[in-house]
Amino acid sequence: MKLKKIYEAQNPIQVWNARRIVEDHGIRGTILNEFAGGASGALSPLDAWPELWVSEFHAERARRVLHEASLEAPGHDWKCRECTEANAAPFEVCWNCGAPPASVALPSKTEP
């Protein structure tokens, strides 16, 4: 079975996530260069990036699945109203201080 590279990223977590997405659609993925980061210096940094490979037969479908998954990413990046830290869209609270995004209504404080 011939394999074809469909995705690569500097961050291995992104490649692991891409493999999970394609495998959720019944396409078996293999990660190459998973531990090649330690060879940086002896190899070009780009040659040491982890890569996701699938069978040549499933390559186009896997690319399409990854593309559709990227379009479904919820929301937009946001800036915390409390500490002004930048947060990625998937964060439901500020990673720095725990405050919710400005679009979430805060419960009103009532005096006893």
Sequence and secondary structure as in RCSB ss.txt:
>XXXX:A:sequence
MKLKKIYEAQNPIQVWNARRIVEDHGIRGTILNEFAGGASGALSPLDAWPELWVSEFHAERARRVLHEASLEAPG
HDWKCRECTEANAAPFEVCWNCGAPPASVALPSKTEP
>XXXX:A:secstr
  EEEEEE SSHHHHHHHHHHHHHTT  EEEESTTGGGGBTTB GGGGS EEEEEGGGHHHHHHHHHHHHHT  S
  EE TTT  EE TT SS TTT    TTS        
